[in-house]
């Protein structure tokens, strides 16, 4: 993974943040104990922060797939994109939801692991295909995916993967410093 250096854009301090951004900061401070640096940076444009958070919450807090599996595909997506910032946060979240360190460290080998079921493997395969070659999702894989997920669940997974491809690239390009 490329080393993180000085962030390209400074974060916004709470006192200097827009009132709507402060409300978001308060939510994350209460929920996580900190405000992610990405959100503190995006606060330079409160209108983008508001929509980013709304989309993030819709993807992560709704549906039937469950946060545990969403966090796993987020970690795999972030591994593929070498996003230290997202891996720092979402590896911890994935472990809090029950994934082991061994599973996460060896996630690239998910196809051969016996501690992932076929549904989880299909979701991880989608994360890899959507991240590495979204036009290469063939009908054979699609049929296999449909054995484990309905249309709405596929939308949830594809949205989580797509959202973190966006976040990964955003954070990597801005050299976002992992939140402590």
trRosetta pair geometry for C-beta under 8 A, 3 or more apart (Angstrom, degrees):
i j d omega theta_ij theta_ji phi_ij phi_ji
1 82 4.7 175 -121 -163 76 95
1 84 5.2 120 161 -67 138 98
1 87 7.7 -93 -109 27 156 153
2 82 6.4 82 7 143 83 129
2 84 7.5 -117 69 -20 63 120
2 172 7.6 85 53 -149 127 101
3 84 8.0 38 -140 -38 27 162
4 84 5.4 -125 -44 77 112 145
4 85 7.2 111 -96 -58 137 84
4 175 6.0 136 -154 -172 73 79
4 176 7.5 -62 -139 83 124 41
4 177 5.8 130 156 -110 136 57
4 178 6.8 -165 -8 -12 170 86
5 175 5.6 -39 57 -166 75 140
6 175 6.8 45 87 120 39 139
6 177 8.0 -25 -148 -60 29 115
7 10 6.7 123 92 -92 119 38
7 11 7.5 36 93 -33 164 80
7 37 7.4 -132 -89 166 153 133
7 41 7.2 -127 177 -96 140 135
7 174 6.3 14 -162 148 85 86
7 175 5.3 -175 -119 97 41 87
7 176 5.9 40 -119 -117 108 33
7 177 5.0 -82 -50 -16 111 96
8 173 7.8 -53 21 135 149 60
8 174 4.9 -126 44 -158 110 58
8 175 5.2 108 -22 34 90 104
9 41 5.4 101 97 -157 109 109
9 44 6.8 -72 170 -24 132 151
9 174 5.7 -47 20 -156 102 115
10 41 7.5 -177 113 -113 25 83
11 37 5.5 -93 -81 -149 131 77
11 40 3.7 21 -160 123 111 117
11 41 5.2 -69 -101 -67 65 67
11 43 7.6 52 -169 37 67 115
12 16 5.5 -130 -171 88 87 103
12 17 5.0 109 132 -84 123 84
12 21 6.9 0 92 146 144 154
12 40 5.4 -157 45 -178 69 71
12 41 7.2 156 -4 -99 82 21
12 43 4.0 -107 36 88 140 123
12 44 6.2 179 -51 -61 120 62
13 16 4.8 72 62 18 87 104
13 17 7.0 -138 94 -29 41 88
14 17 5.6 -49 -150 10 30 120
14 22 6.3 84 -164 -119 78 89
14 25 5.7 174 -113 140 91 162
14 35 7.8 146 -77 3 97 157
17 21 4.0 -121 177 95 112 121
17 22 5.0 147 95 -61 118 76
17 25 6.3 105 74 -22 172 141
17 40 7.9 -85 -84 -137 127 70
17 43 5.1 -43 -128 178 103 141
17 46 7.8 121 -175 -88 80 109
18 21 4.3 89 57 6 84 107
18 22 7.0 -146 91 -11 43 84
18 43 6.7 -167 21 -171 94 91
18 46 4.0 -38 46 -74 157 147
19 22 5.4 -49 -147 30 34 116
19 23 6.8 40 153 -23 63 99
20 23 5.7 -47 -156 27 36 115
20 24 6.9 34 147 -14 63 102
20 46 5.3 103 69 -178 114 125
20 49 7.6 146 113 86 102 115
20 50 5.9 -20 150 -76 133 117
21 24 5.6 -54 -154 38 39 111
21 25 6.2 44 147 -23 69 104
21 43 4.2 88 -149 -136 145 108
21 46 4.9 -104 -46 -113 105 99
21 49 5.6 38 -105 93 93 160
22 25 5.3 -50 -145 36 35 116
22 26 6.3 41 153 -24 66 102
23 26 5.7 -49 -149 31 30 114
23 27 6.7 35 150 -22 61 102
24 27 5.6 -50 -152 30 34 115
24 28 6.6 23 155 -9 66 105
24 35 8.0 94 119 -139 79 112
24 39 6.4 -140 134 -180 123 130
24 43 7.9 -167 67 -92 127 104
24 49 6.3 -158 37 151 167 115
24 50 7.4 -141 -53 -94 137 58
24 53 5.5 -120 -130 -75 130 165
25 28 6.2 -64 -152 42 30 103
25 29 6.0 33 153 -23 68 110
25 35 4.6 -12 -142 -105 79 145
25 39 7.3 170 -87 123 67 122
25 40 7.3 70 -103 -89 108 83
25 43 7.7 17 -56 -85 110 144
26 29 5.6 -54 -142 36 29 114
26 30 6.3 25 158 -16 64 108
27 30 6.1 -64 -155 39 25 107
27 31 6.0 11 157 -9 65 117
28 31 5.6 -58 -132 47 33 105
28 32 5.3 -19 -177 27 73 113
28 34 6.9 -42 140 98 100 42
28 35 4.7 103 89 -112 127 63
28 36 6.4 -97 -172 0 153 80
28 39 6.6 144 -18 57 163 161
29 32 7.3 -61 -109 58 12 75
29 33 6.9 12 -167 -156 47 12
29 34 6.6 14 -112 -122 58 8
29 35 5.7 -23 -61 -51 81 89
32 35 7.9 139 66 -77 118 29
32 36 7.6 24 77 -44 162 84
34 179 5.6 148 127 165 137 122
34 180 7.3 -170 -128 85 160 43
35 39 5.9 -109 174 77 89 118
35 40 5.4 99 121 -56 114 106
35 179 7.6 -146 93 -136 39 136
36 39 4.8 86 70 8 90 101
36 40 7.0 -164 97 -4 46 88
36 89 6.6 13 -114 -97 116 154
36 179 4.9 -101 -131 -45 54 151
37 40 5.3 -58 -143 43 38 112
37 41 6.0 39 156 -22 70 105
37 85 7.4 -104 64 -147 117 118
37 176 5.8 152 105 -173 118 98
37 177 5.7 -115 -178 71 175 76
37 178 7.3 147 17 166 134 12
37 179 4.7 -168 -12 -76 90 84
38 41 5.8 -59 -151 36 28 110
38 42 6.3 24 155 -15 65 108
38 85 6.9 110 -56 160 110 136
38 167 7.0 16 -153 -154 161 99
38 170 7.3 78 -145 112 116 118
38 171 5.9 -53 -95 -90 117 105
38 176 5.7 16 -82 -150 79 153
38 179 7.8 -77 0 -43 76 114
39 42 5.7 -51 -138 40 33 109
39 43 6.6 55 152 -40 60 96
39 49 6.3 90 -157 -144 74 107
39 52 7.6 -172 -110 99 78 129
39 53 7.1 59 -123 -75 118 106
40 43 5.6 -34 -157 7 32 124
41 44 6.7 -23 170 -7 49 105
41 174 6.6 117 161 152 157 154
41 176 6.6 -114 -4 -115 158 103
42 45 6.4 -65 180 54 64 83
42 48 5.7 -121 -175 103 103 105
42 49 4.5 142 119 -86 105 85
42 52 5.9 -40 167 27 163 159
43 46 6.2 22 -155 -84 59 68
43 49 5.3 38 -89 -67 51 154
45 48 4.1 37 107 17 115 115
45 49 6.6 158 90 -18 62 85
46 49 5.2 -54 -144 37 37 116
46 50 6.2 41 158 -24 69 101
47 50 5.9 -46 -147 30 30 112
47 51 6.8 19 157 -8 61 106
48 51 6.1 -61 -149 43 33 102
48 52 5.9 37 153 -25 68 111
49 52 5.6 -57 -142 37 28 114
49 53 6.2 25 160 -17 64 107
50 53 6.1 -59 -149 37 25 107
50 54 6.3 25 153 -19 63 109
51 54 5.4 -51 -143 37 35 114
51 55 6.2 34 157 -17 67 104
52 55 6.0 -58 -150 38 27 107
52 56 6.2 29 152 -20 63 110
53 56 5.5 -53 -143 38 32 115
53 57 6.2 30 158 -17 66 106
54 57 6.0 -56 -147 38 27 107
54 58 6.4 28 154 -20 62 107
55 58 5.7 -54 -146 35 32 112
55 59 6.3 27 157 -16 66 107
55 163 6.7 178 137 -116 110 122
56 59 6.0 -62 -151 39 27 107
56 60 6.0 -2 164 3 66 118
56 163 6.8 141 -101 -175 63 143
57 60 6.2 -69 -132 51 26 94
57 61 4.9 -19 -173 18 70 126
57 62 7.9 69 141 -17 65 95
58 61 7.1 -48 -92 49 12 86
58 62 5.7 -22 -164 14 51 128
59 62 7.6 -32 -83 40 3 91
59 70 7.6 150 147 -155 87 140
59 156 7.1 139 -156 -153 65 65
59 159 4.8 -151 -120 128 107 114
59 160 5.3 150 171 -81 116 67
59 163 5.3 -71 -50 -23 177 157
60 67 6.3 50 -174 -114 82 95
60 70 6.2 166 -124 128 68 154
60 160 7.1 102 -80 -108 68 103
61 67 7.8 14 -94 -77 46 112
62 156 7.8 -143 94 -112 76 111
63 152 6.6 -177 -135 151 97 102
63 153 6.9 129 -179 -104 117 57
63 156 4.2 109 -157 -97 167 139
64 152 7.0 64 24 107 109 118
64 153 6.0 -66 71 -85 97 99
64 156 7.5 -157 45 -20 59 160
65 69 5.4 -109 162 71 96 124
65 70 5.9 101 107 -53 123 94
65 123 7.9 124 -159 -112 123 138
65 149 7.5 8 -98 -126 101 117
65 153 5.1 131 -71 -146 94 89
65 156 4.6 -170 -8 107 131 144
65 157 6.1 156 -110 -58 159 84
65 160 8.0 -117 82 -13 154 141
66 69 5.2 77 76 15 95 98
66 70 6.8 -167 97 -6 47 93
67 70 5.3 -61 -143 43 36 114
67 71 5.9 41 158 -25 72 103
67 97 6.1 -141 110 -111 94 143
68 71 6.1 -56 -153 32 24 109
68 72 6.9 24 150 -19 59 105
68 94 7.8 95 -156 -143 56 61
68 97 4.1 -178 -109 161 76 125
68 98 5.9 -6 -135 40 126 110
68 99 7.3 152 -169 -36 88 93
69 72 5.5 -50 -152 32 38 115
69 73 6.7 30 155 -12 68 101
69 119 7.9 -56 -118 130 144 102
69 120 6.5 -135 -124 -111 103 79
69 123 5.7 -27 179 151 113 176
69 157 7.7 -49 129 -98 111 101
70 73 6.1 -58 -150 40 33 103
70 74 6.2 37 150 -23 66 108
70 156 7.2 -82 -88 154 113 102
70 157 7.3 -144 -103 -107 73 60
70 160 4.7 -140 -151 -120 97 162
71 74 5.4 -53 -145 36 33 117
71 75 6.4 36 155 -22 65 101
71 90 5.9 -173 -156 -169 83 93
71 93 5.1 -138 -135 114 133 102
71 94 4.2 179 140 -90 115 74
71 97 5.3 135 38 25 150 149
71 99 7.3 -153 102 0 112 131
72 75 5.8 -51 -151 32 31 110
72 76 6.6 27 152 -15 64 104
72 94 5.8 113 -79 -136 55 120
72 99 5.8 145 -90 -72 99 148
72 107 7.8 180 -169 -128 84 125
72 120 6.8 -24 110 -154 161 101
72 123 7.0 73 89 108 114 128
72 124 6.9 -64 137 -78 108 95
73 76 5.5 -50 -146 38 38 111
73 77 6.1 43 153 -21 67 104
73 123 5.3 -98 -68 154 121 101
73 124 6.3 -150 -100 -93 77 50
73 126 7.1 -17 -132 78 134 97
73 127 4.2 -168 -156 -72 89 130
73 157 6.1 82 10 -153 175 89
73 160 5.9 89 86 105 121 123
73 161 5.7 -67 150 -75 120 91
74 77 5.7 -52 -146 37 30 113
74 78 6.2 27 155 -16 64 110
74 86 7.1 -124 165 169 97 118
74 90 4.9 -112 117 -168 119 152
74 94 7.5 -162 65 -65 99 112
74 160 6.0 -84 -66 165 92 106
74 161 7.7 -143 -85 -92 52 48
74 164 4.9 163 -137 -67 80 160
75 78 5.7 -59 -145 42 29 110
75 79 6.3 36 153 -24 65 103
75 87 6.8 83 -142 -122 73 70
75 90 5.3 -161 -76 121 75 109
75 91 5.7 101 -122 -86 118 63
75 94 5.0 -18 -40 -41 138 155
75 99 7.7 -145 15 87 157 162
75 104 5.9 -65 161 -138 154 100
75 107 6.5 -161 116 -80 109 169
76 79 5.6 -49 -148 31 33 114
76 80 6.5 33 154 -18 64 104
76 107 5.3 -145 -95 156 87 134
76 110 7.5 -26 -102 -27 135 144
76 124 5.4 146 -61 -141 170 85
76 127 4.4 85 91 117 124 150
76 128 6.7 -67 154 -57 124 77
76 131 7.9 -158 123 -4 86 151
77 80 5.9 -57 -154 35 30 111
77 81 6.4 10 155 -1 65 112
77 127 5.0 -111 -59 -166 84 106
77 130 7.8 -31 -105 82 110 105
77 131 5.2 180 -132 -77 77 137
77 161 5.3 175 -80 -141 139 72
77 164 4.5 102 100 99 143 126
77 165 6.1 -96 -174 -62 123 70
77 168 6.7 -142 137 -34 94 142
78 81 5.9 -63 -140 50 32 101
78 83 4.5 -88 -153 56 84 107
78 86 4.0 -139 -119 100 134 119
78 87 4.8 177 133 -63 127 76
78 90 6.1 138 1 55 155 135
78 164 6.1 -76 -56 170 86 125
78 168 5.6 -171 -114 -93 66 118
79 82 7.3 23 -178 -75 32 43
79 87 6.6 94 -74 -96 61 121
79 107 6.1 161 -2 75 164 131
79 108 7.0 -135 136 -60 143 91
80 127 7.5 172 -5 143 137 94
80 128 6.6 161 -77 -119 146 64
80 131 4.7 90 94 129 152 148
80 132 6.4 -103 -170 -59 139 93
81 86 7.9 31 76 44 120 136
81 131 6.7 -113 -46 -163 95 124
81 164 7.9 -172 19 139 144 87
81 165 6.7 165 -63 -127 145 59
81 168 3.8 53 109 159 155 149
81 169 6.9 -92 -162 -57 137 66
81 172 6.9 -128 155 -34 103 142
82 172 7.2 75 91 -104 81 134
83 86 4.2 26 115 28 124 108
83 87 6.0 152 90 -17 68 89
83 164 8.0 -157 43 174 156 91
83 167 7.4 89 -175 114 164 81
83 168 3.8 -118 -51 -138 147 87
83 169 8.0 -74 -84 -41 124 31
83 171 5.6 78 -157 77 113 122
83 172 5.5 -97 -106 -54 82 101
84 87 5.7 -61 -140 43 28 112
84 88 6.1 40 159 -32 65 103
84 178 6.2 -89 134 -53 90 113
85 88 6.0 -54 -157 23 24 114
85 89 7.2 4 156 -1 58 107
85 171 4.1 -126 57 172 146 140
85 172 7.5 -147 15 -62 114 54
85 176 4.4 30 -92 90 156 110
85 177 7.3 100 -101 105 103 10
85 178 5.2 -166 -121 -84 55 66
85 179 7.9 71 -159 -8 84 74
86 89 6.1 -65 -153 45 35 101
86 90 5.5 1 167 6 75 121
86 164 6.3 117 -161 -156 156 102
86 167 5.9 107 -84 120 131 115
86 168 5.6 -66 5 -90 147 76
86 171 6.1 159 -34 40 92 158
87 90 6.4 -67 -120 52 24 90
87 91 5.3 31 178 -28 66 113
88 91 6.8 -49 -137 27 9 107
88 92 7.4 1 155 -8 47 110
88 178 3.7 39 32 -138 173 133
88 179 7.1 161 109 41 127 65
89 92 6.3 -73 -168 37 29 107
89 93 6.4 19 149 -14 69 111
89 178 7.1 -171 -37 -151 82 91
89 179 6.3 43 -77 41 112 109
90 93 5.0 -47 -138 40 45 114
90 94 6.0 52 157 -25 70 99
90 164 7.9 14 -49 -124 167 137
91 94 5.7 -50 -146 34 29 112
91 95 6.5 28 153 -17 62 105
91 104 5.7 107 -143 -180 92 150
92 95 5.8 -57 -151 37 31 110
92 96 6.4 33 151 -20 65 105
93 96 5.5 -52 -149 34 34 113
93 97 6.5 26 153 -13 65 107
94 97 5.8 -62 -152 41 31 107
94 99 4.5 -29 157 42 95 131
94 104 6.1 127 101 -91 137 126
95 98 7.7 168 -172 25 30 10
95 99 5.9 -84 -89 71 42 76
95 100 7.3 58 -124 -131 83 17
95 101 6.6 22 -106 -67 124 69
95 104 6.9 -57 -65 -24 90 147
99 103 5.0 -115 -175 80 90 133
99 104 5.7 97 133 -53 119 98
100 103 4.6 102 57 3 81 100
100 104 7.0 -153 95 -2 45 86
100 115 7.6 -24 27 141 125 153
101 104 5.8 -61 -148 41 33 108
101 105 5.9 31 157 -20 70 110
102 105 5.9 -53 -137 37 27 109
102 106 6.2 -6 169 13 62 114
103 106 6.6 -81 -146 56 20 87
103 107 6.7 56 151 -78 61 77
103 113 7.1 112 -125 177 77 162
103 115 6.1 -110 -91 100 109 126
103 116 7.2 127 -144 -59 115 97
104 107 5.6 -9 -154 -43 34 113
106 109 4.8 -41 172 42 92 113
106 110 7.8 146 123 -63 75 55
106 113 6.7 128 114 -75 118 130
107 110 5.6 4 -168 -52 52 104
107 124 7.2 -152 -175 -141 93 132
109 112 5.2 -50 174 46 90 106
109 113 6.0 103 115 -41 87 98
110 113 5.5 -56 -143 23 37 117
110 116 5.4 8 -164 16 91 164
110 120 7.6 -126 -172 128 124 96
110 121 5.9 170 142 -117 106 76
110 124 4.7 -45 101 123 166 165
111 121 6.4 97 -105 -150 52 118
111 125 7.7 77 -81 -77 97 100
113 116 5.2 68 89 9 110 101
116 120 4.3 -126 -168 95 93 127
116 121 5.2 118 126 -59 119 83
116 124 7.1 -13 -173 -5 155 142
117 120 5.1 95 53 12 69 103
117 121 7.0 -130 102 -5 35 92
118 121 5.5 -53 -143 39 33 114
118 122 6.3 39 155 -24 65 102
118 147 8.0 -41 135 103 124 120
118 148 6.6 -155 118 -82 88 130
119 122 5.8 -52 -151 31 29 111
119 123 6.7 28 151 -17 62 104
119 148 4.2 164 -117 -157 77 128
119 149 7.5 121 -150 -49 93 84
120 123 5.7 -54 -151 35 34 112
120 124 6.4 31 152 -16 66 106
121 124 5.6 -54 -145 40 33 111
121 125 6.2 39 153 -23 65 104
122 125 5.5 -51 -147 35 31 115
122 126 6.6 36 151 -21 63 101
122 144 6.0 -159 -117 133 114 94
122 145 5.2 154 180 -110 117 59
122 147 7.5 -159 -88 62 159 92
122 148 4.7 152 48 32 156 151
122 149 7.2 -163 113 -9 132 108
123 126 5.6 -50 -153 32 33 113
123 127 6.7 37 147 -22 63 101
123 148 7.6 -112 -41 115 82 140
123 149 7.6 105 -78 -48 88 136
123 157 5.6 -129 -137 -132 92 139
124 127 5.4 -46 -151 30 38 116
124 128 6.6 35 152 -16 66 102
125 128 5.8 -54 -151 37 33 110
125 129 6.2 25 155 -13 67 109
125 141 6.7 -146 140 -154 129 118
125 144 7.9 -11 80 102 155 128
125 145 7.7 -137 82 -80 114 96
126 129 5.9 -59 -141 43 30 105
126 130 5.8 25 164 -15 68 112
126 137 7.7 37 -130 -119 69 126
126 145 6.1 85 -70 -114 116 129
126 154 7.8 -154 -127 -143 156 80
126 157 5.7 48 101 139 150 131
126 158 7.0 -91 168 -79 126 71
126 161 6.6 -134 127 -40 93 158
127 130 6.3 -57 -138 41 22 105
127 131 6.0 14 163 -12 60 118
127 157 7.8 -99 -61 176 78 101
127 161 5.1 -159 -116 -111 67 122
128 131 6.0 -67 -144 43 23 106
128 132 5.7 -7 172 5 65 120
129 132 6.5 -66 -127 49 21 92
129 133 6.3 -59 -160 66 60 75
129 134 7.0 103 141 -103 72 40
129 136 6.1 -132 -156 86 94 91
129 137 5.0 104 147 -86 135 86
129 141 6.7 127 -63 143 166 163
130 134 5.1 36 -145 -100 51 89
130 137 7.1 20 -72 -60 65 129
130 158 6.3 178 -105 -132 152 75
130 161 4.7 73 85 130 146 143
130 162 6.8 -85 165 -63 132 73
130 165 7.3 -122 130 -43 98 139
131 134 7.8 99 -14 -58 12 86
131 161 6.5 -113 -52 -178 89 108
131 165 5.8 -171 -114 -91 79 113
132 136 7.8 -43 99 46 86 131
133 136 3.7 22 122 13 118 125
133 137 7.9 172 106 -36 76 65
134 137 6.5 -21 -168 -15 45 109
137 141 5.9 -109 -163 79 67 129
137 142 6.3 88 152 -62 96 94
138 141 5.3 95 60 13 74 97
138 142 6.9 -131 106 -7 39 94
139 142 5.2 -54 -142 38 36 118
139 143 6.3 41 157 -24 67 100
140 143 6.0 -52 -153 30 28 110
140 144 6.8 26 149 -14 60 105
141 144 5.5 -57 -153 38 38 113
141 145 6.2 42 149 -23 70 104
142 145 5.5 -51 -148 34 32 114
142 146 6.4 33 153 -20 64 106
143 146 5.7 -54 -148 36 31 113
143 147 7.1 44 149 -31 60 96
144 147 5.7 -43 -161 15 37 117
144 148 7.6 11 152 -1 61 105
145 148 6.4 -78 -167 43 37 98
145 149 6.0 -36 165 39 77 109
145 154 6.4 79 148 -107 121 116
146 149 6.8 -83 -117 64 30 68
146 150 8.0 54 -149 -111 68 30
146 154 7.6 -21 -89 -59 65 137
149 153 3.9 -134 -162 97 100 121
149 154 4.9 131 119 -58 127 76
149 157 6.8 -45 -137 -4 167 135
150 153 5.1 91 51 13 67 105
150 154 7.2 -126 101 -7 32 90
151 154 5.8 -57 -150 34 30 110
151 155 6.5 33 152 -19 65 103
152 155 5.5 -51 -152 33 34 114
152 156 6.6 39 149 -22 65 101
153 156 5.4 -45 -149 31 37 116
153 157 6.5 34 154 -14 66 103
154 157 5.8 -54 -147 40 33 108
154 158 6.0 30 156 -16 68 110
155 158 5.9 -57 -139 43 27 107
155 159 6.0 30 158 -22 64 110
156 159 5.9 -60 -148 36 24 110
156 160 6.4 22 156 -18 63 106
157 160 5.8 -54 -147 35 31 109
157 161 6.3 26 156 -14 66 108
158 161 5.8 -56 -145 41 30 110
158 162 5.9 31 156 -18 65 111
159 162 5.7 -55 -139 42 28 111
159 163 6.0 33 159 -24 64 107
160 163 5.8 -52 -143 35 26 112
160 164 6.5 14 160 -8 61 109
161 164 6.2 -66 -150 43 26 101
161 165 6.4 33 151 -24 64 103
162 165 5.6 -49 -147 30 33 113
162 166 6.6 34 152 -16 63 102
163 166 5.7 -57 -160 36 33 113
163 167 6.2 28 147 -15 69 107
164 167 5.0 -44 -133 42 45 112
164 168 5.7 53 160 -26 69 100
165 168 5.8 -48 -142 34 26 114
165 169 6.5 22 158 -13 59 108
166 169 6.2 -65 -151 40 25 104
166 170 6.1 26 155 -20 64 113
167 170 5.5 -58 -144 39 29 115
167 171 6.0 22 161 -14 67 111
168 171 6.1 -62 -145 41 24 104
168 172 6.0 20 159 -16 64 112
169 172 5.8 -53 -138 40 28 109
169 173 6.1 24 163 -17 64 110
170 173 6.3 -63 -149 37 21 105
170 174 6.4 -1 161 1 61 114
170 176 7.7 35 119 -27 75 134
171 174 6.2 -67 -141 48 27 98
171 176 4.0 -68 -153 26 81 134
172 175 7.4 20 -178 -76 32 41
172 176 7.6 -49 -48 19 21 92
